[in-house]
Amino acid sequence: MTAPPVALFAYNRPELLERVLAPLRAARVPRLYAFSDGPRTAAAAPAVAQVRSILRSIDWVDVELVAHEANQGIASSVLNGVNSVLSRHDRAVVLEDDIELAPGAYEWMAAALERYADDGRVMSVSAWTHPRITPAGLNGQPFFSMRASCWGWATWARAWNGMLDRTAVEMLAMAERAGVPRDTYGHDVVANADPAYEHWDARLIAHHMACRGLALHPAEPYARHLGWSSGATHPTNRDIWDADLATRVVIPVKWPEPVEHPEAAALWRRSVRADVPSAERQGRMRHIGRAILRRASRAGTVARNAPLVAWAALGWAMLRMLRRPPFDDSRSGAFPPVRVFWADFLAAHKGDVRGYAAEIGATSTVTGVGGASVTSADAIDVAPGPGVAIVADLQRAWNVADGQYDVFINQFSMHMIEDDLAALYHSVRILKPGGVLLANFPCVSSYPWDGVSYGGEAVRVQRWYSPAGVRRMISALGLDGSATVECHGSTFGMLAYAAGFPASAVPRAWLRGHEPGAPMLVCVRIERPPDWRPAYVPPRPRGDQR
């Protein structure tokens, strides 16, 4: 049996790393590739240094340590790290510094990798499961599901192929074309695929779904997630998803045939829905009632003219949607329907996201959409923060050099900027001639009335846009011939948005096309003309004559 190498991803938790390494030492793994991410902040540097000291002190296995100076983020670190290991080996076990394996779990994964090495139907092996998503009556036998798991897993180079070629959103679209609806395994897969903050494991799951590939899971937990601290990715879900390790790992004499268990998808959907407490569902029902009443006068004409069957469909869909988490629920990562419009727009303009890129607040969207086509990326924000390369107020961004970026993604910010015309000017000015701005202008907003905090200051919604208003701004800057304007929205989609339904709960038909009387999001592509002479230039600060 081939003993696979282990790819281990660590950050700043030395106390957990020791627990993760112990079963690997007992299993006598043949080789360890350790990826140590750089500190996000100066405060994290001592813990990162301690983690690296532990990794460098390992003397019981050959270790290849990749220590990043700058912080890569978990998504970039894992995707690129696994890719590098699988470019050198035909299989590997993948762990993070908060995943503890049961004694014998490594050997179980190694045996499974050997058994299904040449079976293209199987794309990964998971050491983790949970009673909530494990079918009854397995009698200790592992089972298959199309939903992969990232809490202690293994895969082959053949199955990894294509993981870096597409975003999770694109893969979910492929899955739908292959007959697998994107929310088959729970609304959280769709939510976590949002390109604004795509979770790397959502891409892994979507990759399985797009290829109709299977993941093997044990009948009991052979791996345990330890990262439940306040600074972890899943700090609030311990009471829901924590489970004790199995006391005995059993390697089957006869492995099951690669056929998905008939209960696998339903168990995941039911488990994810159950994460929403009943008090939240009741509160959302009251919110829905108030929201629909507020929209009633606006929708009156449509209501009188809509076919009865359409309203029956709306009622049925809303009953189903009541069981979904609200889109502002940070625990589930659910997001509003307008994000679907934006994700589709970015996917359609993926070819523009390349070279030297910039983005508001973070770089996850440009790197997630552009992938290897993005050679460098800057985050621009009004306040300092992790990963922010340039601190600038976009409406007075004279400190950002002219003509340096190939693409700038300005998303979900224009409606909170007081001088939006100046912000749009600077969004184009910082582009190279021929560079592309991808921006959006919300026609409705989910932000609270008293604002959201940016840099310790409450920032409030300044306006909601109309398509005509956006076109007027473009014209004022002399960019009519260089801009493409797309509108998205529908009355039913707007009602769902106002009621707080997440995108994953809204019927996809409501989020396609555009109803002129109910715009929800205006998406714009502007290419900076080589000889741009703007009709309007915002004033420079006094004394700045550059």
C-alpha positions in Angstrom: 0.0 0.0 0.0 1.3 3.5 -0.9 1.7 5.7 2.1 0.7 9.2 1.0 2.4 12.4 2.1 0.6 14.9 4.3 0.0 18.5 3.4 -0.4 20.5 6.7 -1.6 24.1 6.8 -0.8 26.1 9.9 -1.2 29.7 11.1 -1.0 30.9 14.7 -2.2 28.1 17.0 0.8 26.3 18.4 -1.2 24.6 21.2 -3.5 22.9 18.6 -0.7 22.1 16.2 0.9 19.8 18.8 -2.3 17.8 19.0 -2.5 17.6 15.2 1.1 16.3 14.9 0.8 13.6 17.5 -1.2 11.0 15.5 0.9 11.8 12.4 4.0 10.8 14.3 2.3 7.6 15.6 1.3 6.7 12.1 4.9 7.2 10.8 3.8 9.3 7.8 6.5 9.2 5.1 6.7 12.9 4.3 5.2 16.2 5.6 4.7 19.3 3.6 4.1 22.2 6.1 2.6 25.5 4.9 3.0 28.3 7.4 1.0 31.4 6.6 2.4 34.8 7.3 0.9 37.0 10.1 -2.1 39.2 9.3 -1.2 41.6 12.0 1.8 42.4 14.1 0.0 40.9 17.1 -0.1 37.5 15.4 3.6 37.4 14.6 4.8 35.8 17.9 2.3 32.9 17.6 3.2 32.4 14.0 6.9 32.3 15.0 6.1 29.7 17.6 4.3 27.6 15.1 7.3 27.7 12.8 9.6 26.8 15.6 7.5 23.6 16.3 7.5 22.7 12.6 11.3 23.2 12.3 11.9 21.1 15.4 10.3 18.0 13.9 12.8 15.2 13.6 10.6 12.1 13.1 9.8 12.7 9.5 11.2 14.6 6.5 9.6 18.0 6.5 9.5 20.6 3.7 8.4 23.9 5.2 7.0 26.7 3.1 6.9 29.8 5.3 5.1 32.7 3.7 6.3 36.2 4.7 3.0 37.9 3.8 -0.4 36.6 4.8 -1.9 34.5 2.0 -5.3 33.8 3.7 -6.6 30.3 4.2 -8.1 30.0 0.7 -5.1 30.9 -1.3 -2.8 29.0 1.1 -4.7 25.7 0.8 -5.5 25.9 -2.9 -2.0 26.7 -4.0 -0.4 24.4 -1.4 -2.4 21.3 -2.3 -1.8 22.1 -5.9 1.9 22.1 -5.4 1.9 18.8 -3.5 -0.2 17.1 -6.0 2.0 18.3 -8.8 4.7 16.1 -7.2 2.6 13.1 -5.9 -0.3 11.2 -7.2 -2.2 11.4 -3.9 -2.0 13.2 -0.5 -3.7 13.7 2.9 -4.7 17.3 3.7 -4.9 18.7 7.2 -5.2 22.1 8.9 -3.7 22.9 12.2 -7.1 22.4 14.0 -8.0 19.0 12.7 -7.1 16.1 15.0 -7.1 12.5 13.6 -8.1 9.4 15.6 -5.4 6.8 15.9 -5.5 4.7 12.8 -7.4 7.4 10.7 -4.3 8.1 8.5 -4.0 4.4 7.7 -7.7 4.3 6.9 -7.4 7.2 4.5 -4.3 5.6 2.9 -6.1 2.3 2.4 -9.1 4.1 0.9 -6.8 6.1 -1.5 -5.3 2.8 -2.6 -8.7 1.1 -3.1 -10.2 3.8 -5.2 -7.0 5.1 -6.9 -8.2 4.1 -10.4 -11.9 4.7 -9.9 -12.8 8.0 -11.4 -16.2 8.1 -9.7 -14.4 8.8 -6.3 -12.8 12.2 -6.0 -11.9 12.4 -2.3 -11.8 10.6 1.1 -12.9 12.2 4.3 -11.9 11.2 7.8 -14.7 13.4 9.2 -18.4 12.8 9.6 -21.1 13.8 12.1 -24.2 12.0 13.4 -26.4 14.7 11.8 -25.2 13.8 8.3 -24.4 10.1 8.7 -27.1 7.7 7.5 -28.5 5.1 9.9 -27.8 1.4 9.6 -24.3 1.5 8.2 -23.0 -1.2 10.6 -19.5 0.4 10.6 -19.3 0.6 6.8 -18.2 3.9 5.1 -20.6 5.6 2.8 -20.5 7.9 -0.2 -21.8 11.5 -0.7 -21.3 14.0 -3.4 -20.7 16.6 -0.7 -17.0 16.6 0.2 -15.5 17.5 3.6 -12.4 19.6 4.4 -12.0 18.6 8.0 -9.3 15.9 7.5 -9.4 14.6 3.9 -7.4 13.1 1.1 -7.5 13.1 -2.7 -5.6 12.2 -5.9 -4.0 14.4 -8.5 -6.4 13.1 -11.0 -9.4 14.3 -9.0 -7.8 17.7 -8.1 -7.3 18.5 -11.8 -9.4 21.6 -12.6 -9.7 23.0 -9.1 -7.9 26.2 -9.9 -9.5 26.7 -13.3 -12.9 27.9 -12.2 -14.6 29.7 -9.3 -17.1 27.9 -7.1 -19.9 29.9 -8.8 -18.9 28.7 -12.2 -18.6 25.1 -10.9 -22.1 25.3 -9.4 -23.4 26.5 -12.8 -21.7 23.5 -14.4 -23.3 21.2 -11.8 -26.8 22.6 -12.6 -26.2 21.9 -16.3 -25.2 18.4 -15.3 -28.5 18.0 -13.4 -27.3 18.7 -9.9 -29.1 21.8 -8.5 -26.7 24.1 -6.7 -28.4 23.8 -3.3 -28.7 20.0 -3.4 -26.4 19.6 -0.4 -27.5 22.7 1.6 -27.9 26.4 1.1 -24.5 27.1 2.8 -22.7 25.7 -0.3 -24.3 28.4 -2.4 -23.7 31.1 0.2 -20.0 30.2 0.7 -19.5 30.3 -3.1 -20.1 34.0 -3.2 -17.1 35.5 -5.1 -16.9 38.4 -2.6 -15.7 35.9 0.1 -15.5 32.5 -1.5 -14.6 29.8 0.9 -12.1 27.4 -0.6 -14.1 24.3 0.7 -17.2 25.6 -1.3 -15.0 25.2 -4.4 -14.1 21.7 -3.4 -17.7 20.7 -2.9 -18.8 22.5 -6.1 -15.9 20.7 -8.0 -17.4 17.3 -6.8 -20.9 18.4 -7.8 -19.8 19.6 -11.3 -18.0 16.4 -12.0 -20.7 14.3 -10.2 -17.8 12.9 -8.2 -18.2 11.1 -4.8 -16.5 11.6 -1.4 -16.1 8.6 0.9 -17.0 9.2 4.6 -16.6 6.9 7.6 -19.5 5.7 9.6 -18.1 7.5 12.7 -15.9 10.6 13.1 -12.3 9.7 12.5 -11.3 13.4 12.6 -12.3 16.2 14.9 -12.4 19.9 14.4 -10.6 21.7 17.3 -10.8 25.3 16.2 -13.7 26.6 18.2 -11.9 29.7 19.8 -13.3 33.2 19.3 -10.7 33.9 16.5 -11.6 30.7 14.6 -13.6 30.3 11.4 -16.4 28.4 13.2 -16.5 29.9 16.7 -20.3 29.7 17.3 -21.1 26.3 16.0 -19.4 24.0 18.5 -22.7 22.9 20.1 -23.9 22.0 16.6 -21.0 20.3 14.8 -18.6 19.1 17.5 -18.4 15.3 17.9 -16.0 13.0 19.8 -13.6 10.9 17.9 -14.4 7.2 17.3 -12.6 5.0 19.8 -11.7 2.4 17.1 -10.9 2.9 13.4 -11.9 0.0 11.3 -10.4 -0.7 7.8 -13.0 -2.6 5.9 -12.3 -6.0 4.5 -14.6 -5.2 1.6 -15.0 -1.6 0.6 -18.4 -0.3 -0.7 -19.1 0.3 -4.3 -19.0 4.0 -5.3 -22.7 4.8 -5.2 -24.1 7.7 -3.3 -26.2 6.8 -0.2 -29.8 7.7 -1.0 -30.1 9.8 2.2 -26.9 11.8 1.9 -28.2 14.9 0.2 -31.4 15.2 2.4 -29.4 14.8 5.6 -27.2 17.7 4.7 -30.1 19.9 3.7 -32.0 19.1 6.9 -28.9 19.6 9.1 -28.0 23.0 7.6 -31.6 24.2 7.9 -31.6 23.1 11.6 -28.8 25.5 12.3 -31.3 28.4 12.4 -32.9 28.7 15.9 -36.7 28.7 16.0 -36.6 32.2 17.7 -34.9 33.6 14.6 -37.4 32.0 12.3 -40.3 33.5 14.3 -38.6 36.9 14.3 -38.1 36.6 10.6 -41.8 35.9 10.1 -42.6 39.2 11.8 -40.0 41.0 9.7 -41.4 39.4 6.5 -44.9 40.6 7.4 -43.7 44.2 8.0 -41.5 44.2 4.8 -44.3 42.9 2.6 -46.7 45.6 4.0 -44.2 48.3 3.2 -43.9 47.0 -0.4 -47.6 46.4 -0.9 -48.4 49.8 -2.4 -45.4 49.6 -4.8 -46.4 46.1 -5.9 -50.1 46.9 -6.1 -50.2 47.2 -9.9 -48.2 44.0 -10.4 -50.5 42.2 -7.9 -53.6 43.1 -9.9 -52.1 42.0 -13.2 -50.1 38.9 -12.1 -51.7 35.5 -12.9 -53.1 33.6 -9.9 -50.6 30.8 -10.5 -47.7 33.2 -10.1 -48.9 34.3 -6.7 -49.6 30.7 -5.7 -46.0 30.0 -6.6 -44.8 33.0 -4.6 -46.8 31.8 -1.5 -45.4 28.3 -1.8 -41.8 29.5 -2.2 -42.1 31.8 0.8 -43.3 29.0 3.0 -40.2 27.0 2.0 -38.0 30.0 2.5 -39.1 30.6 6.1 -36.9 27.6 7.1 -33.8 29.2 5.6 -31.4 31.4 7.6 -31.6 35.2 6.9 -29.0 36.5 4.6 -27.3 38.6 7.3 -26.6 35.5 9.4 -22.8 35.5 9.8 -22.8 31.9 11.1 -24.2 30.5 7.9 -22.5 32.9 5.5 -25.9 33.4 3.7 -26.0 36.4 1.4 -28.7 38.5 -0.3 -30.2 37.9 -3.8 -28.4 40.9 -5.3 -25.1 38.9 -4.8 -26.3 36.4 -7.4 -26.7 39.2 -10.0 -23.2 40.4 -9.2 -21.7 36.9 -9.3 -23.2 36.3 -12.7 -22.0 39.6 -13.9 -18.4 38.9 -12.7 -18.5 35.5 -14.3 -19.5 37.0 -17.6 -16.6 39.5 -17.4 -14.0 37.1 -16.0 -11.7 37.9 -18.9 -11.3 41.5 -17.7 -10.0 40.4 -14.3 -6.3 40.1 -15.0 -2.9 41.7 -14.5 -2.5 44.3 -11.7 -5.8 44.4 -10.0 -7.5 46.4 -7.2 -10.6 46.0 -5.1 -12.5 47.7 -2.3 -11.7 46.4 1.2 -10.0 43.1 0.2 -8.6 41.2 -2.7 -10.7 38.0 -2.5 -13.0 38.8 -5.4 -10.3 39.7 -7.9 -8.1 36.7 -7.0 -11.2 34.4 -6.8 -12.5 35.5 -10.2 -9.3 36.2 -12.0 -7.2 33.3 -10.6 -3.8 32.9 -12.2 -4.6 35.8 -14.6 -4.2 38.2 -11.7 -0.5 38.9 -11.2 -0.8 41.3 -8.3 -3.6 42.8 -6.3 -4.2 45.7 -3.9 -7.0 46.3 -1.4 -8.1 49.9 -1.2 -10.1 51.0 1.9 -11.0 54.1 3.8 -9.5 52.7 7.0 -6.4 50.6 7.7 -7.1 46.9 8.2 -5.7 43.4 7.6 -4.6 43.1 4.0 -5.4 46.8 3.1 -2.5 48.0 0.9 -3.8 51.5 0.2 -5.7 53.7 2.6 -7.8 56.2 0.6 -11.2 57.8 0.6 -12.4 57.0 -2.9 -14.1 60.4 -3.3 -10.8 62.1 -2.5 -8.3 59.4 -3.7 -5.6 61.7 -5.1 -3.0 59.7 -3.1 -3.7 56.7 -5.4 -1.5 56.9 -8.5 -3.1 57.6 -11.9 -3.2 54.9 -14.5 -1.7 51.9 -12.7 -4.4 49.1 -12.6 -5.6 46.8 -15.3 -8.9 46.2 -13.4 -10.6 47.7 -10.4 -13.6 46.0 -8.8 -15.7 48.5 -6.9 -18.6 46.6 -5.3 -21.4 47.5 -2.9 -19.9 50.7 -1.8 -21.1 53.6 -4.1 -24.4 54.0 -2.3 -22.6 54.8 0.9 -20.2 57.4 -0.5 -21.4 61.0 -0.2 -19.7 62.3 -3.4 -20.4 59.3 -5.6 -19.5 61.2 -8.9 -16.0 61.9 -7.5 -15.7 58.3 -6.4 -16.6 57.1 -9.9 -14.1 59.5 -11.4 -11.3 58.2 -9.2 -12.4 54.6 -9.9 -11.7 55.2 -13.6 -8.7 57.5 -13.1 -6.5 54.9 -11.4 -6.9 52.5 -14.3 -4.4 52.2 -17.1 -5.7 53.3 -20.5 -7.7 50.2 -21.6 -8.1 49.1 -18.0 -11.6 48.0 -16.9 -13.8 49.1 -14.0 -16.4 46.6 -12.8 -18.8 48.4 -10.4 -22.3 48.0 -9.1 -24.9 50.5 -7.9 -27.6 49.0 -5.5 -31.2 50.0 -6.2 -32.2 48.6 -2.8 -30.1 48.0 0.3 -30.0 45.7 3.3 -27.9 48.0 5.5 -29.4 49.1 8.8 -30.8 52.7 9.1 -28.1 53.7 11.6 -25.2 52.6 9.4 -22.4 50.2 9.5 -19.0 50.7 11.1 -16.0 51.5 8.9 -12.8 52.5 10.7 -14.8 53.2 13.9 -17.2 55.6 12.2 -20.8 54.8 11.3 -21.3 55.0 7.5 -24.8 55.4 6.3 -26.6 54.6 3.1 -26.6 57.9 1.1 -28.9 56.8 -1.8 -30.4 54.1 -3.8 -29.8 54.2 -7.5 -32.0 54.2 -10.6 -30.6 52.9 -13.9 -31.1 56.4 -15.4 -29.2 58.0 -12.5 -26.2 55.7 -13.1 -26.2 56.5 -16.9 -26.3 60.2 -16.0 -23.2 59.8 -13.9 -21.4 58.0 -16.7 -22.4 60.7 -19.1 -21.2 63.4 -16.8 -17.7 61.9 -16.9 -17.6 61.6 -20.7 -17.7 57.8 -20.7 -20.9 57.0 -22.6 -19.1 55.2 -25.4 -16.9 53.2 -23.0 -19.5 51.9 -20.7 -21.9 48.9 -20.6 -24.8 49.1 -18.2 -26.8 46.0 -17.1 -29.9 46.1 -14.9 -31.1 43.2 -12.8 -34.2 42.7 -10.7 -37.8 41.6 -10.5 -40.8 42.3 -8.3 -40.8 38.9 -6.7 -37.0 39.1 -6.2 -37.4 42.5 -4.6 -40.1 41.1 -2.2 -37.8 38.2 -1.3 -34.9 40.6 -0.7 -37.0 43.0 1.4 -38.2 40.0 3.5 -34.6 39.0 4.3 -34.6 35.7 2.3 -31.1 34.5 1.4 -30.2 34.0 -2.3 -30.1 30.2 -1.8 -33.7 30.2 -0.8 -35.0 32.3 -3.7 -36.1 30.3 -6.8 -33.5 30.8 -9.4 -36.1 32.0 -12.0 -36.6 35.1 -9.8 -33.0 36.0 -10.2 -32.8 35.7 -14.0 -33.4 38.5 -16.5 -34.8 41.9 -15.6 -38.1 43.5 -15.0 -37.8 47.2 -15.9 -40.2 48.3 -13.1 -38.2 46.6 -10.3 -34.5 47.1 -10.6 -32.4 45.8 -7.8 -28.8 46.2 -9.0 -27.1 48.1 -11.7 -23.9 46.5 -12.9 -21.4 48.6 -15.0 -18.3 47.8 -17.1 -16.3 50.9 -18.0 -13.1 50.7 -20.1 -10.9 53.7 -19.6 -10.4 55.4 -23.0 -6.8 55.9 -24.2 -7.5 59.7 -24.7 -10.0 60.2 -21.8 -10.7 63.8 -21.2 -13.4 63.8 -18.4 -16.1 66.4 -18.6 -15.9 66.6 -14.8 -12.9 66.5 -12.5 -13.4 66.8 -8.7 -11.4 69.5 -7.0 -8.0 68.7 -5.5 -7.2 69.5 -1.9 -6.0 73.0 -1.4 -2.2 73.3 -2.1 -2.1 70.1 -4.2 -1.0 71.2 -7.7 0.0 67.8 -9.1 
